[in-house]
Amino acid sequence: MSGSAQILVIGSPARGVFSRRLLIGGLAGVSSALLYSSFVMAGPLGSRLNPVVSYVSELGARTQPHNGFFRASDVISGVLIVVLAVALRPVLPGGVRREAGVTALTVAGIASVFDGWHPMVCTPSIDAACRLREDEVSALTQLHQAHTLSSVVGIVAAIASMVLVGDLMTHSMGGWVGLVERCFVAGISVWLAELGVLLLLELKRVTGIEPA
């Protein structure tokens, strides 16, 4: 823990305030993680979207069952992420990395709130007309769409906060955050492997040649 945090804990009047900040921030972090992963409830809530080919954001489209639940999850999760960022700041060692990391985490929370308020307008994985519209526009044009832009910004900000805050917390609070960071990196590695496999499968489809 940083020196400033230790002073707050030792100081009698500030100890209660700091302890409450830690409690609120900790509960906000755990709760935001559960809500951010609300897509696991898609099946039990009756969604017919294929989890392999559909975007998670499609669950919030207004044409989908229980879309309000998934949009509310995004909004509440985003608010809790911002609370987590505020509570985390005094615990970290001061400096540019702390400010950048906390700011990135805050931006990720705001982006999640925006995602919930501005859901996808259609479901390209099951709606042919929606998929055709997406295929007809470039990736750059799609970034001008509010939901797409906020989603991209949120993902980039979350990754940035993991790199910046994770490194600081590993050095100041022990190795638990290092474990979390490694799980996150493992998730990215699985994603990269999936992209590679998809390209190899496309190669097989186009040429009929098995990858070496």
N, C-alpha and C positions, 0 to 999 in steps of 0.2 A: 504494500500500500504506500502511496506517496506520502512525503513528509507533511504536506498541508492537511491531508486526510487524517494522519495520526494526531495532529494538533487538535483538530476538531473533535476527535473521539475522546482525547484526554480532557479537554476543557469541559467542565461540568455543565454550564448553561447550554453549550452547543451540542453536547453529546446526544441529548434527546432528539434535537432537530436533525442531526446528521443520521442518527439511527432510523428515524422515520423516513428520511430520504432514501436510505439504503433499502428499507423494507418496501416502500412504494415502488422504487425503481426495479427491485428484484421481482416483485409480483407482476409489474407491468411487462417486464421482459419475458417471463414464463408465459403469461397470458397472451401476449402478442404472438409468440411462437405457435401456440395452439390455434389461435384464430387465423394466422397466416397460412396454416396448413389445413384450412377448412375443406379443401378439395377432397380429402379422404372421406368426407360425408356424402359425396356425390351419389354413390351407389345406394346407400341406405335411404337417401332422400328421393330416390326414384329417377335420377338422371339417366338418360339413354345415350349420352355421349360416350364415345369410345375413348378411354383414357390414354390409349396408345397414340392416337392421331389427332385428338382435339386439344385446343389450347385450354389451359386452366381458366383463362379469362372468359371463355365461352359459357361457363357456369353462371356468370353474372348477366348474360344477355337476357333481355326482358321476355324473350320467348321461351326461356327455360324454366322448368319447375323449381320452385323455391329460390328463384334468382335473388329475391330480397335478402335471404339468409347469407348468401355468398357475398353480396355487395355490402351488407352491414358488417360482415366479418372483415372485409378489406378496410372499411372506414374505421372501425373500432381498433383493429390491429394497428393501423397507421397512427392513430392518436396515442396508443400505448407505446409505440416505438419512439415517438417524440418525447413522451414522459421518461422513457428509459434513457434516452440521450441526455436529457437535462440532469437526471440523477447520476449518470455516469461521469459527467464532466469533472466534478471536484475530486473524484477518486483517482483520476489519471494524472500522471506527471505532466506539468505544464509544458507548453511549447507549441510549435506550429503543427506537429503531427496530431496532438490532442485536438486542437481546434479544427483541423481538417477532418479528422476521424469523426468527431461528434457532429460536425456539420453534415458530413456524408450520411450519417445515421439518421439525422433529422430529415434530410432530403428524401431518404428512402421511406420514412414514415409519411411525409406529406404526399409522396407519389402514390402510396397505397390508399390514402384517403381519396385522392383524385380518381384513382381507378374505380373505387366504389361508387363515387358520384357520377362518373362518366363511363358506364360499362360499354362493352362491345355492342354494336347495334344488331349484329346477326351472328350466326354460327357457321363459319365456313366449312367445318368438318362434315356437316350434314345438310347444309343448304347450298345447292348447286349454284344458284344465282349469286349468293354471297361470295362463294369461292371464285366465281368467274370475275366478279368485280375486283377482288383482291389480286387475281392473276393479271388483270389488265393494267394495273398501276405498278410503278416501280417502287423499290424499297424506300427510296428517298421521299417519294410522294406519300407513302404510308406513314412516314414519320411526321407528316403534317397533321395526321389524325390524332385527336387529343388523347384517346386511350392508348394508342400505340406508343406515342411519345412518352407519356407518363410511365408506362410499363418499362420501356427501355431505360429511362432515367432512373427509375427505382432499382432496377437490377444492377446497373453500373454503380449507383450510390451504395447499395448494400455490399457489393464486392469490395469497393473502396474502403468502407468502414471496417470490414472484416480484416483487411490487410493492415490498415493504420491502427485501429483500436486493438486488434488482436495482438499485434507485436508489443504495444505498450503494456497491455495487461499481463502478457506472459512474463515480462520482466519485472513488473511491479506487484503482481498478486499471485504468482505461482504458476504451475503448469496446467491447470485445468483448462484455461482458455486455449492453450496450445493443442489440447485434445480436440476441442471444438473446431479450431481452425483446420486441423488435419481432416476432420470429418467433412468440412466444407470443401476442402481441396479434393478430397476423394470423390465428392459429388460432382465437381467440375470435371474430374478425370473420367468418370463414367459418361458424362455428357459428351466429351470429346471422342471417347471410344464409340459411342452410339453414332455420332456423325460419321466417323470413319466407316463403320459397318454399313450405314445407309448408302454411302458412296460405292462401296464394294458390291452391294446388292443391286444398285442401279447399273453398275458396270456389267454385271451378269445379265441383267434384263436387256440391256442395249446390245451387247455383243454376243451373249450366249456363252461367254468364256468364264470358266471358274477362276476366281482370284487365286494366285499362286500361294 
